Amino acid sequence: MDKTSTVGGTMYALMAELYPICRSITGEGVRETLHILQRLIPLEIHEVPTGTPVFDWTVPKEWNISDAYILDGQGKRVVDFQKSNLHVISYSQPVRQKMRLAELRKHLFSLPEHPEWIPYRTTYYNEDWGFCVSHRQLEALRDEEYEVSIDSSLTDGHLTYGEYLIEGQSQDEVLISCHICHPSLCNDNLSGIALATHLAAWLKSQGKPRYSYRFLFIPGTIGSITWLALNEAQAGRIRHGLVVTCVGDSGQFTYKKSRRGDAEIDRAAIHVLKHSGAAWTVQEFFPYGYDERQYCSPGFDLPVGCLMRSPHGSFPEYHTSADNLEFVRPEYLEESLARYLDVVEVLEHNRTCVNLNPRCEPQLGKRGLYQAIGGDSEAAKKQLAMLWVLNLSDGRYSLLDISDRAGMSFREIKRAADALESKGLLRVV
């Protein structure tokens, strides 16, 4: 995948196709989404029955919805699920009744500070129902009788998730996880779905990687808990991991560390951001947010961080109808994918070496490695990279260690190591 191509436009088109689908933590919307992704990558779709115990949780009933509305006294749809699937609180119980405005208002939610936006709300584990409306819609409602209808079902069924394993030279795995439970919300998290899908397609096209790569497309929280409960034995193969979310907006990059704080994935992601030339920030781990908190729970303590742009809750459009196709842009998606590819490059090529000529500096010139000409700063930089690699390659320091200590990019240090190895001056341990 050429990072300078229009891959951002392709990712955006995938988001636009998925945008109208009403997704939740279970149901046909999830299945429809995964079937679309199967056109791009060979996802295996898993169905876990309602009632399955998963640690302290239980797989919930399956929720589906076909229509919902509120009719005013003249029979006009003043709230219409067909116009926005955010209008219905996810997992709302089926309802068909008439009520006055005072009673109806107990089930209506709006954002007074953003009167044109529709909020996103859920009632996954609490049997209830409700509608989300713009504050302008709420204020326009007259004191009269309304007919309320939510044509939904909540029955024994399945929790559905997608999984794709790219087998590498090693059984050690890199986990890439994203949540697929949100309806028409773009940055959170159609952007993560699109990026993970295209990252998987790119890796598949590159031949056999060093690590095996496991991609999970799961409903938030209950999905990662379910996967971990059903795959506890093999979870220990995960050596590095990233949760993909909020990668389509214009915000600066943010990396949230794993619970360990100093895992190789933490250092790799921070190194990539440091040398990206763009603004970035780092968050220490905290037990809230996305599925990293499940992977990093103390019983697993997997090295899984979260690489995003604007963190959840930090932008006003978060969990509202304003997180739409206008809020995300192809160029930001493409830039985010480039950062993920940079992280993969570090993970794939990081290694620890031994200098085979450790007594003083070897003569680089006679091996064709010293090409500096007076004033050639690029050649001098390449020579310095080789000297750093030679000096620190005593079997204790990885190329990432050397990059960080030298203040040089991993790519520069890797090229130097490749050159030294080709001349018999370096050996991988």
N, C-alpha and C positions, 0 to 999 in steps of 0.2 A: 504494500500500500504506500503510494507516494504521498508523503506528508504535505506536498505542495499541490495536490490534486483537489478536486471539488468533492472530496469525501464528506465534507461538512454538509453539502447540499443533499447528498444521499442519506445521511443520518437524519437530516431535517425532514426529508420526504417520508422516511419511516415513521417519525414522530407524528407527522400529519395524518398518516394512515391509521395510526393507533389512537389518535386523539378522541374521536367520537365514542369509543367503546366504553361502556360502563363497567369498570372493574371494581372488585372488592377483595376481601381476603379469601373468598371462595366464589364459585359460580361460573356461569358460561362466559362472562366477560374475560376471565383469566384464561379459559381454554381458547377462546377466539384469538386472544393476544398471542399465546404460545404457538398456535397453529400458523399465524402469520410469520413469526420468527423462524419456524421450521423451514420456510422457503429459503432462508439465508444460511442457517446452520442446522446440523442434524440433532436437534434437541430431542432428548428422551423425556416424555411427559409421564409424571408419576401421579397417581391418585391414592390419597390416604383417607380411609373411611372415617366418617363422623364417629366420634366416641373413642377413637384411638388414644390411649394415654401416652403423653409425651412429656416425661418428667413431671413437673407439678401442674401441667396443663392438660387439656383434653381437646382433640381436634373438634372444632365447633360444627354446628349444622351448616348446610350449604344454603346460601342466600342468592336468590335470583329476582329480578324485577323486569316487568314488561311495560308498565306505564304508571303514571302518577299525575295528579292534578288537583287544583283547588278551583272550584267553580263559584262565581259570585251569584247574586240573586237573579241575574239575567241569563245565567247559564254560560257565561264567558270564562274561559280558562285564564285566571289571573296569575296562576303559577302552573308551569307546564314542564314536566320532566323531559318531554320530547325536545324542548328548546335548550335545556342544559341538564345533564345528569347530576350536576352538583345540587340541584334543587331538592333532592331527596336525601335525607340523612342515611348513610350507608348502613345496611342491616335493619332498616325500619320494618316493623311488623306490618302485615297487611291491615288496611283500614278502609272502611266504607261507611261513612256516617255524615250527618249534618250537625252543625254547631254554630253558635253565635261567635262573633269576633273575639269577645273576651276569653272564651274557652280556647279558640284556635290559636290565639297569640302565645299560649303556653307552649305551643309546639313549633313556633316560628323563630328563626335565628337570622340575624343580620349584622352588618358592620356599620354602625353609625359614623365612624371615622372615615369610611370609604363607601359612601352611599350608593355607588353604581356597581359595586362588586358583590358577588355571591360567595359566602363562606363555604368551606368544606368541613363537614362534621360527620362523625361516626357514632354508632351505638352498638359496637361489636358484641360486648359481653353484658349488655343490660337491655332487657326486652322493653323496647320503647319505639316510638316513631316520631318523625318530625320532618319539617321542610326548612330549607335554607333559601333566603330571598335577599334581594338587594334592599337596602334600607329605604330607597325610594318606593319600591313595591310595597313594603310594609306600611309606609306612611300613607299610601294611596288607598289602602283598604278601608271601606266604609263599615259602619256598625250595622251589619245585617247578617242574615244566615248564609253560611257557606256549605257547599257539598265538598267533602274531602275524600279522596280515593288514592290509595296506594295498592297497586296490583302486584304484590310481591309474594314470595314463598320462602319459608324457612323450614327446611326438612332435612332428614338424614340424607347425606350425600357424600361428598369428598372435598378434601383440600387438595388443590392441584398445583404442582410446581414443575418447572423445567430444569433439566440438568444436561450439561454437555461436558464430557471429559476428552481432552486432547492428550493422548498418551505421549510422554516424552521419553528421553533416554533413561530417566530416573523415575522411580515411583514417588519420590518426594513431589509435593504438589504446591502450586500457587492457586489460591482461591480468589475468584472474582465473583462478587455477589451483588445483586441488585434487587430492589423490591418492585413488585408488579401489581400492587393492590390498590393503586390510586386510579380514580376515573380520569376525567379530562383536566389533568394537571401536567404541565410540560417540564418545567425545570425539576420539579419533584413529582414523578421521577421518570417521565418518558425519556428525558435526556440520558439518564443512567442506563435504561434499557437499550437505547440506540447505541450508546458508546460500547457497552458490554458486547452487544451483538456484532458490531463491526470489529472490535478487538478480537473476538473469537474467530471471525471469518479471516482476518489477517493472519493470525497465528496458524490457522489451518492451512493457509496457502504457503507457509514458509518451510514446510518439511518438518522433521521431527525435532522439537525443541529440547533443550537440556532438561527442564522440569516438565512434569505433567501439569496441565492447566484444567482446573475444574470451574466451570461457569454455572452459577445458580441463579435462576429467575424465580423468585419466591415471594409470597405475601409477607409483609413486614411483621416482625416479632414472632408470630405463630409459625411462620414458614421456616425461619432459621432454627427455632426450637424443635420443630418437627424433624428437620433434616439432621440435626445433631443427635436427636434421640434415636433415629433410625440408622445412623451411621457413626455411632460413637466409637466403634473399633477402628475405623479408617480415618477418623478426624485427625489422629496423630500424625498422619502423613503430611498435613498442611504445614509447610515451612514458611510461607509468606502469604499474605492475603490483603485484599483491598475491597471495601464496600464502595460501590459507585453510585453517586447521587448528586443532584444539583450541579451539573457540569455544562449547562447550556446558556447561563446568563453571563452578564458582562463583569461580574464581580471578580476580585482578585482571587488567586488560588489559595486554598486553605487545606492544610493537612492535619488531621486529627490522629495523634499517635495511638498505637496499640496500648494495651494495659501494661505491657512490659516496658514500653517507653524507649528502649534502646535496641529493639529487634532490627534485623537487617532491613526489613521492609521500611521501618521508620527512617533509618539512615539513608536508604536509597531514595525514598520519596523526597526527603528534605534536601538531599544533595541535588536532585534533579531540579527542584524549585529554585534552589540557590543559584544555579547556573543557567536558569531559563531566560534571564534578562527581563522578567516581568515581576510585578509586585506579588508578594506572597506572605502568608503568615502560618504559624503552627499553633495548634491547640494541644494541650496535654490531655490525656485520656480522662474521661468522666463517664459514669455509668448511665448515660442518657443519650438519646439520639437515634441512630439507626441500628442495624443488626450487628454492628461491631460489638455492641454491649453483650450480645449473646455469645458470639465467638470468643470474646475476651472474658467471659464469666470464669470465676476461679476454678471450677471443675474442669475447664478446658484450657484457658489461658493461651489461646492461639494467637500467633503474631499477626493480627489483622487490624489495619488502620483504615482510615476513610479519606480518600482524596477527592476534593470537591472544589467548587468555586465559592459562592456565597453559602455559608452554613445555614442549616434549617432555622427558620424563625428570625433570621437576620435581615430579611428583605420583606417589605410590606405585602408583596404579592403572594407570599408563602401561604399555602392552603386557602387560596381564594381563586375566583374565576379570572383574576388578572394574571395568574400564572398560565398564560395561554401561548398560542403560537407566535404572538407578537413579542412576547417577553424574552424568548430565546432566539438565538441567531446561529446560522450555519458556521460562521467564522469562529464563534466561541466554542461550538461543539468540536470543530476540527482542532482548535488549539488544545482543548482538553484531551482529545484522543492522542495528540502528539506527546503530551506529558505522560500519559499512560504508556505509550510506546517507549518513551525514554526510561521509565521505571523498569519495564520489561527488559530493556537492553542491559541495564545494570544487573538485574537479577540473573539474566542468562549468562553474562560474561564475567561476573565477579569471580575471582579465583585467588588462591594464595600460591605464591611462587617462591622458588629458591634461586638465588644468584649462584651460578655455577663457576664464577670467577670472583670470589668474594674478597680476595686480598688486594686491596687498593682498586682503583678504577681500571677496568679493561680499556684497551685502546680502541676507541670507537671508529677512528678514521680508517684504520686498515681493514675494517669490516664493512666499510661503506655506510656507516651509520652517522658519521660526523660530516655534515654538509654545510655548516655555518659559514657564511661569507660576511665580511665586515658590514654591519648595518642591517643584516637580514634577521629581523626580530623573530619571525616565524620559525626559522631554522634554529635559532637560539632557544626558543620556547620548547621545541621538540627535543633538543638535546637535554634541556633541564628536566623534562619529563622522564627521559631515559635514566638520567642520573638519580632521580628520586626512586624510580622503580628498582634500580640496581642496589641502592643504599638500603632500602627497607625490605627487600625480598630476602628475608632470612627464615621464612617459614612461619612467621608469626603475624604478618600483616597482609590483609587482602588488598586487591587493587582499589577497592572502595576506601579502605583505611588510608592507603597512600594518597588517593585523590583528595580526601579531606585534609590530610596533613599538609599536602603540597599546595592546597588552595587552587587546584586545577580541576577541570572537568573530568569525569570518569572516562569520557570518550578519548581525551588526550592521553590519559594514563594507559588506557587499554591499547591504543595504537602503539605507544612506546613499548609496552610489554610484548605485543605481537611481533614487533620488529626485533627485539632482543631475543625472543624465543626462536625466531626464524634463523638467527645467527648462532644458536647454540649457547647463548649466555644465560638462559633462563629455563627453568623447568617447573611445571605445575606439580604441586604436592597434593 
